[in-house]
Amino acid sequence: MLIRVKVFPKSKKDEIIRKRENSFELRVKEKAEQGKASEKVLQILARYFEIEKNKFNLVKGGKSRSKVFEALK
């Protein structure tokens, strides 16, 4: 399953907003430096889908706000 995510770093709180079936907006408190925001995105996705975070592969958008993850089961 592919999951499209738009990340908003330096937000006031951590939250996940579902836009469509596999499309989300994630707001994270961490800054977008040294992978801190991306790590928090993985934690939030893992909690939301109830899957271990090592079961997610980043397909596209390593240094972009728009990312595509593949969830492996």
C-alpha positions as CSV (number, residue, x, y, z in Angstrom):
1,M,0.0,0.0,0.0
2,L,1.4,3.4,-1.0
3,I,0.8,6.3,1.4
4,R,1.2,9.9,0.3
5,V,2.1,12.4,3.0
6,K,2.6,16.1,3.1
7,V,4.7,17.1,6.1
8,F,4.5,20.4,8.0
9,P,7.5,20.7,10.3
10,K,7.8,23.2,13.2
11,S,4.1,22.9,13.9
12,K,2.6,23.7,17.3
13,K,1.6,20.0,17.9
14,D,1.9,16.6,16.3
15,E,-1.1,15.5,14.4
16,I,-2.2,13.4,11.4
17,I,-5.0,14.6,9.1
18,R,-6.5,12.2,6.6
19,K,-7.3,13.9,3.3
20,R,-8.2,10.8,1.2
21,E,-7.9,7.1,1.5
22,N,-4.1,7.0,1.3
23,S,-3.3,10.7,1.5
24,F,-2.4,12.5,4.7
25,E,-1.1,15.7,6.1
26,L,1.2,15.4,9.1
27,R,2.1,18.2,11.4
28,V,5.2,17.7,13.5
29,K,6.9,19.8,16.1
30,E,10.4,18.8,15.0
31,K,12.4,21.0,12.7
32,A,13.2,19.7,9.2
33,E,16.9,19.2,9.9
34,Q,19.1,16.1,10.3
35,G,16.0,13.8,9.6
36,K,14.3,14.7,12.9
37,A,10.9,15.5,11.2
38,S,11.1,12.4,9.0
39,E,11.7,10.2,12.0
40,K,8.7,11.7,13.8
41,V,6.6,11.2,10.6
42,L,7.5,7.5,10.7
43,Q,6.5,7.2,14.4
44,I,3.2,8.9,13.8
45,L,2.4,6.7,10.7
46,A,3.4,3.5,12.6
47,R,1.1,4.4,15.5
48,Y,-1.8,5.3,13.1
49,F,-1.6,2.1,11.0
50,E,-0.5,0.0,14.0
51,I,2.5,-1.3,12.1
52,E,6.1,-1.3,13.2
53,K,8.0,1.7,11.8
54,N,10.6,-0.5,10.2
55,K,7.8,-1.9,7.9
56,F,7.7,1.5,6.1
57,N,9.9,2.2,3.1
58,L,10.4,5.7,1.8
59,V,9.7,5.5,-1.9
60,K,9.9,9.2,-2.8
61,G,10.6,12.6,-1.2
62,G,13.6,12.1,1.1
63,K,14.3,15.8,1.4
64,S,10.9,17.1,0.4
65,R,7.7,17.9,2.3
66,S,5.7,15.7,-0.1
67,K,6.7,12.0,0.6
68,V,5.5,8.6,-0.5
69,F,5.8,5.7,1.8
70,E,5.2,2.0,1.1
71,A,3.7,0.1,4.0
72,L,4.8,-3.6,4.1
73,K,2.8,-6.1,6.1
